[in-house]
Amino acid sequence: MKYLAIDSKLYKQNRERFVKQMKPNAIAIFAANPVVAENGDAVYLYKANSNITWLSGVTQEKTMVILYPDNADKNSREILVIQRPDEMMEKWNGHLLRKEEATAISGIQNVQYVDSIDAQIQLWMHHADSVYLDTNENDRRGEVLRTDLLFVHDFMKQFPLHHYERAARIMKEVRAIKTKEEVEVTQIAVDITHKAFARVCQFIKPGVMEYEVEAEIMHEFLRNRATRNAYGNIIASGDSARTLHYVDNNRECKDGDLLLMDFGAEYGNYCADLTRTVPVNGKFTKRQKEVYNACLNVHNFCKSILKPSINYAEYIDLVNKEMEKQLMSIGLISKSDVKNQDPANPAYRKYFYHGIGHHLGLDVHDLGSRNTPVKEGMLFTIEPGIYIEEEQMGIRIENNYWLTKTGSKDLFKGIPITVEEIETAMKRKK
């Protein structure tokens, strides 16, 4: 791994938080994502199951975490299962964790090998009353290959008479609240992202290609020990900025255009998520500034009201009203448009057609409810956008906020966000 060692206290706390929510005499079993074939003998770049990472910090394939807090055998109340080191496999694919290394990462003392765990699982299952199994229940999952169900189907077939529980219900609650230790790791990812933004501000000028900007970002990520980019970098100049998940990044950045950049580093498996929109030539036009400031006003409004106890659905309604107000102020919609709008398709949706943010953590779109009161410790993005087809312009502004008792902490505090700060950051150093 590129990143420096993370204190196993983080994962120990996470396990304790999950165990507190388990039913009496229950066992929870988490299995790693399988390796997925790409073409021929190639495989997709491996991404560990986020729940296993959250519980143990181990990102190696074929890993399992087993939690049985009421186990009569006190030494087997938490178990980490890893691949058995194989000399020939290591010649091809590199080092595999030894037991003592796995313990150092996770804090779990009982480490077993995956090729010898079945007999012990059978023994524990004979005594457990209920079983928690892990499934992907992210609200934004979409239509994807359900590899998470492969282990579930096989396990339930092997033990058909047990009572099964969904580990995802607990995970959705506990992972939504970030501990101080989790935020400290996330802050490193944020700081690396900040460095990348500062770098590209000095690089961007008319004539550079979007992929060259992306290359500068990735250079800064790698030289600062980022695990990888947290998601596909969006480097969208001109009208491409209206495409929310634009990742072609193959156009020339032209004089007079805006450049929307949505990117984030991943460090220690925790993600940062930043969006900034800058003028390619370093200077906003009067109209660009007007639209940018309207978007920034919405961003600042969100920041002012996103506090513990507000219901997220209520928060969204208030934000949409503010966006409506700001779009009217810059002449994109009128009072008549609002008065005569279809409630199912309000007027502001022509220019702001995505959500205002999401939970952030080990996954960019992390686990957490979106229709209950928000709580202290949650980590959200705030990312309003204004997209104008008639003017071939797209602007989005995004920072990451950790909720405190009375408000929030902006993890990107200090990074240029106003028109004046961005223009100053883009002035080339002599």
C-alpha positions in Angstrom: 0.0 0.0 0.0 1.2 3.5 -0.8 -0.3 5.2 2.3 1.3 5.2 5.7 0.1 2.8 8.4 -3.2 3.8 10.1 -3.7 3.2 13.8 -5.7 0.0 14.3 -7.7 1.8 16.9 -9.8 3.2 14.1 -10.9 -0.3 13.1 -11.3 -1.6 16.6 -13.7 1.3 17.4 -15.6 0.4 14.2 -16.0 -3.2 15.2 -17.2 -2.2 18.7 -19.8 0.1 17.1 -21.2 -2.7 14.9 -21.2 -5.3 17.7 -23.3 -3.0 20.0 -26.1 -3.2 17.4 -26.1 -7.0 17.1 -28.8 -9.3 18.6 -27.8 -11.7 21.4 -25.9 -14.8 20.4 -25.6 -13.7 16.8 -22.7 -14.1 14.4 -21.8 -11.7 11.6 -19.9 -12.9 8.6 -18.4 -10.5 6.0 -16.8 -11.9 2.9 -14.6 -10.0 0.4 -15.6 -9.1 -3.1 -14.5 -11.6 -5.6 -12.0 -10.8 -8.3 -13.9 -10.1 -11.5 -12.7 -11.1 -15.0 -12.3 -8.4 -17.6 -11.2 -10.0 -20.9 -9.0 -13.0 -21.6 -6.9 -13.7 -18.5 -7.1 -10.0 -17.3 -9.1 -8.9 -14.3 -10.5 -5.6 -13.2 -8.5 -3.5 -10.8 -9.4 -4.9 -7.4 -11.5 -2.9 -5.0 -12.1 -4.3 -1.5 -15.5 -4.7 0.1 -15.9 -1.4 2.0 -17.5 -3.0 5.0 -14.5 -5.3 5.4 -12.2 -2.4 5.1 -14.2 -0.4 7.6 -14.0 -3.3 10.1 -10.4 -4.3 9.6 -8.4 -2.0 7.3 -7.4 -5.1 5.3 -7.9 -4.7 1.5 -6.5 -8.0 0.3 -8.8 -10.3 -1.8 -10.4 -13.4 -0.2 -10.5 -11.7 3.2 -13.3 -12.4 5.7 -14.2 -10.7 9.0 -16.3 -12.8 11.5 -17.8 -11.2 14.6 -19.3 -13.5 17.3 -19.4 -11.4 20.5 -21.2 -14.0 22.6 -18.9 -16.9 21.6 -18.1 -19.1 24.5 -14.6 -19.2 23.3 -13.4 -15.7 24.2 -10.5 -16.0 21.8 -12.9 -16.4 18.9 -15.2 -13.4 19.3 -13.6 -11.6 16.4 -11.7 -13.4 13.6 -9.9 -12.1 10.6 -9.5 -14.6 7.7 -6.8 -14.1 5.0 -5.2 -16.0 2.2 -2.5 -18.4 3.1 0.8 -17.0 1.8 2.0 -18.9 -1.3 5.5 -18.6 -2.5 4.7 -19.1 -6.2 1.7 -16.8 -6.1 3.8 -14.1 -4.5 6.3 -14.3 -7.4 3.5 -13.3 -9.7 1.3 -11.0 -7.7 3.5 -9.7 -4.8 3.5 -10.0 -1.1 0.5 -11.6 0.9 -0.1 -10.6 4.5 1.3 -12.7 7.2 -0.8 -13.2 10.3 1.2 -10.8 12.4 0.9 -8.2 9.7 -2.8 -8.6 9.5 -3.1 -8.2 13.3 -1.0 -5.0 13.1 -3.3 -3.5 10.6 -6.7 -4.6 12.1 -6.0 -5.1 15.8 -7.7 -8.5 15.5 -5.6 -11.1 17.4 -7.2 -14.3 16.0 -6.2 -14.5 12.3 -7.0 -17.7 10.3 -6.5 -18.8 6.8 -9.4 -19.0 4.4 -8.6 -22.6 3.3 -9.0 -23.9 6.8 -11.9 -21.8 8.2 -14.9 -23.8 7.1 -14.8 -26.3 10.0 -14.7 -23.5 12.6 -17.5 -21.7 10.9 -19.6 -24.8 11.1 -18.9 -25.2 14.8 -19.8 -21.6 15.6 -23.0 -21.8 13.5 -24.2 -24.8 15.5 -24.3 -22.5 18.6 -25.4 -19.2 17.1 -29.1 -18.3 17.1 -29.0 -15.8 14.2 -26.6 -14.8 11.4 -25.8 -11.4 9.9 -24.8 -11.5 6.3 -23.5 -8.7 4.2 -25.2 -7.3 1.1 -24.8 -4.2 -1.0 -27.8 -2.0 0.0 -26.5 1.4 -1.1 -29.5 3.5 -2.1 -27.7 4.5 -5.2 -26.6 1.0 -6.3 -28.3 0.9 -9.6 -28.2 -2.1 -12.0 -24.9 -3.7 -11.2 -23.6 -7.3 -11.1 -24.6 -8.6 -7.7 -21.4 -10.3 -6.7 -22.3 -9.7 -3.1 -25.0 -12.3 -3.3 -22.8 -15.1 -4.5 -21.5 -15.8 -0.9 -25.0 -15.2 0.6 -26.7 -17.7 -1.6 -24.1 -20.4 -1.0 -24.0 -19.8 2.8 -27.8 -19.9 3.2 -27.9 -23.1 1.2 -25.4 -24.7 3.5 -27.2 -23.5 6.7 -30.9 -23.2 5.6 -32.6 -23.4 9.1 -30.8 -20.4 10.7 -32.4 -17.0 11.3 -30.8 -14.5 9.0 -30.3 -10.7 9.5 -29.2 -8.0 7.2 -25.8 -6.6 8.3 -26.4 -3.7 5.8 -29.1 -2.2 8.1 -26.6 -1.8 10.9 -23.8 -0.7 8.6 -26.0 2.0 7.1 -26.5 3.5 10.5 -23.0 3.2 12.0 -20.9 4.0 8.9 -22.9 7.2 8.4 -21.4 8.6 11.6 -17.7 9.3 11.2 -15.4 9.1 14.2 -12.6 11.6 14.8 -10.1 9.0 13.6 -11.9 8.5 10.3 -12.1 12.2 9.6 -8.4 12.5 10.3 -7.7 10.1 7.6 -10.2 11.7 5.3 -8.5 15.1 5.9 -5.3 13.7 4.5 -7.2 12.8 1.3 -8.7 16.3 1.3 -5.3 17.9 1.8 -3.8 15.9 -1.2 -6.8 17.0 -3.3 -6.1 20.6 -2.2 -2.5 20.3 -3.4 -3.7 19.0 -6.8 -6.0 21.9 -7.2 -3.3 24.4 -6.4 -1.0 22.6 -9.0 -3.6 22.8 -11.8 -4.4 26.4 -11.1 -0.9 27.2 -12.2 -1.1 24.8 -15.2 -4.4 25.7 -16.8 -4.3 28.1 -19.8 -5.9 28.3 -23.2 -4.7 25.5 -25.4 -4.1 22.8 -22.8 -6.0 19.5 -23.2 -8.4 18.3 -20.5 -6.4 15.1 -20.2 -3.3 17.1 -19.5 -5.0 18.7 -16.6 -6.0 15.3 -15.4 -2.4 14.1 -15.7 -1.3 17.0 -13.4 -3.9 16.0 -10.8 -2.8 12.3 -10.9 0.8 13.3 -10.6 0.1 15.2 -7.4 -2.0 12.4 -6.1 0.7 9.8 -6.5 3.5 11.9 -5.2 1.5 12.4 -2.0 0.8 8.7 -1.4 -2.8 8.7 -2.5 -4.1 5.1 -2.8 -5.8 6.1 -6.1 -8.3 8.7 -7.4 -11.6 8.3 -5.4 -13.6 8.2 -8.7 -13.3 8.9 -12.4 -11.9 12.4 -12.7 -14.3 14.9 -14.4 -12.3 17.5 -16.3 -15.0 19.3 -18.4 -14.4 22.5 -20.4 -17.0 24.6 -22.1 -20.3 22.9 -22.8 -19.0 19.5 -21.6 -19.5 20.8 -18.0 -23.3 20.2 -18.4 -22.7 16.5 -18.6 -22.6 15.5 -15.0 -20.4 12.3 -15.3 -18.3 13.5 -18.2 -15.0 11.5 -18.2 -13.8 11.6 -21.8 -11.5 14.5 -20.8 -10.3 14.8 -24.4 -11.2 18.4 -25.4 -9.0 21.5 -25.7 -9.5 24.1 -23.0 -10.3 27.2 -24.9 -9.9 30.9 -24.2 -13.1 32.3 -22.7 -14.4 28.9 -21.5 -15.0 27.7 -18.0 -13.4 24.5 -16.8 -15.3 22.3 -14.4 -13.1 19.9 -12.4 -14.6 17.3 -10.1 -12.0 15.0 -8.6 -10.8 13.6 -5.2 -7.9 11.6 -3.8 -8.4 8.4 -1.9 -6.0 8.0 1.0 -6.1 5.1 3.4 -9.3 4.0 1.5 -11.2 7.2 2.6 -12.3 9.6 -0.2 -12.2 13.3 -0.8 -14.7 14.9 -3.2 -14.0 18.4 -4.6 -15.5 20.4 -7.5 -14.3 23.7 -8.7 -15.1 25.7 -11.8 -12.4 28.0 -13.1 -11.9 30.3 -16.1 -9.5 28.8 -18.6 -7.8 32.1 -19.2 -7.7 33.0 -15.4 -10.4 35.7 -15.5 -14.1 35.3 -15.2 -16.3 37.3 -17.6 -19.0 39.5 -16.0 -21.7 36.9 -16.9 -19.6 33.9 -15.7 -19.0 35.8 -12.4 -22.7 36.5 -12.0 -23.7 32.8 -12.5 -20.8 31.6 -10.3 -21.7 33.8 -7.5 -25.4 32.6 -7.7 -24.1 29.1 -7.3 -21.8 30.0 -4.5 -24.7 31.7 -2.7 -26.6 28.4 -2.8 -23.5 26.6 -1.5 -23.2 29.0 1.4 -26.9 28.7 2.2 -26.6 24.9 2.3 -23.6 25.3 4.7 -25.7 27.6 7.0 -28.6 25.2 7.4 -27.0 21.7 7.3 -26.9 21.0 11.0 -27.8 18.1 13.3 -31.6 17.6 13.7 -32.6 19.0 10.3 -34.4 16.3 8.3 -32.5 15.7 5.0 -35.7 15.9 3.0 -36.6 19.2 4.6 -33.0 20.4 3.9 -33.4 19.5 0.2 -36.7 21.4 -0.1 -35.1 24.5 1.5 -32.1 24.3 -0.8 -34.3 24.0 -3.9 -36.2 27.1 -2.9 -32.9 29.0 -2.5 -31.8 27.7 -6.0 -35.1 29.0 -7.4 -34.4 32.4 -5.8 -30.9 32.6 -7.2 -31.9 31.5 -10.7 -34.5 34.3 -10.7 -31.8 36.8 -9.6 -29.7 36.0 -12.7 -32.5 36.0 -15.2 -32.8 32.3 -15.9 -36.3 31.8 -14.6 -39.1 34.3 -13.9 -41.9 34.7 -11.3 -44.3 33.6 -14.0 -42.2 30.4 -14.6 -42.5 29.6 -10.9 -46.2 30.4 -10.7 -47.1 28.3 -13.7 -44.6 25.4 -13.1 -45.5 21.7 -12.9 -44.9 20.7 -9.3 -43.5 17.4 -10.6 -41.0 19.3 -12.8 -40.3 22.7 -11.2 -38.8 25.5 -13.2 -35.4 25.4 -11.5 -34.9 21.8 -12.7 -34.0 23.0 -16.2 -30.8 24.5 -14.7 -30.1 22.3 -11.6 -30.9 18.7 -12.3 -29.0 16.7 -9.7 -29.0 16.3 -5.9 -27.4 18.7 -3.5 -25.0 16.2 -2.0 -24.4 12.8 -0.5 -22.7 11.0 2.4 -18.9 10.6 2.0 -16.5 8.1 3.4 -14.9 4.8 2.3 -17.2 5.1 -0.7 -17.7 8.4 -2.6 -21.4 7.8 -2.3 -21.2 6.4 1.2 -23.8 4.6 3.3 -26.4 6.7 5.2 -30.1 7.6 5.1 -31.4 10.5 3.1 -34.8 10.8 4.7 -34.2 11.1 8.4 -32.8 13.8 10.6 -29.1 14.3 10.1 -26.8 13.6 13.0 -23.6 14.9 14.5 -20.6 13.1 13.0 -22.1 12.6 9.5 -19.9 13.7 6.6 -21.7 15.3 3.6 -20.8 16.9 0.3 -22.4 20.1 -0.6 -22.4 20.5 -4.4 -24.9 22.9 -6.1 -24.6 23.4 -9.8 -26.1 25.7 -12.5 -26.1 24.4 -16.1 -27.2 26.6 -18.9 -27.6 25.0 -22.3 -28.2 28.3 -24.1 -24.9 29.7 -22.9 -22.9 26.4 -23.1 -21.9 26.8 -19.5 -21.8 24.6 -16.4 -20.8 25.6 -12.9 -20.6 23.4 -9.8 -19.0 24.1 -6.4 -18.4 21.3 -4.0 -16.8 21.0 -0.5 -17.0 18.3 2.2 -18.6 19.0 5.6 -18.3 17.0 8.9 -21.3 17.8 11.1 -20.6 19.1 14.6 -23.0 19.7 17.5 -23.9 23.2 16.3 -23.0 23.3 12.6 -20.3 21.8 10.5 -16.5 21.7 9.8 -15.5 22.4 6.2 -12.7 20.0 5.5 -11.7 22.1 2.4 -11.5 25.3 4.4 -8.8 27.5 2.9 -9.0 26.2 -0.7 -10.0 29.0 -3.1 -13.7 29.2 -3.6 -14.7 32.8 -4.4 -14.2 34.4 -7.8 -11.4 36.6 -6.4 -9.6 33.7 -4.7 -9.7 31.6 -7.8 -8.4 34.4 -10.0 -5.6 35.0 -7.6 -4.7 31.3 -7.5 -4.5 31.2 -11.3 -2.1 34.2 -11.6 1.1 32.6 -12.8 4.1 32.8 -10.6 7.1 34.4 -12.3 
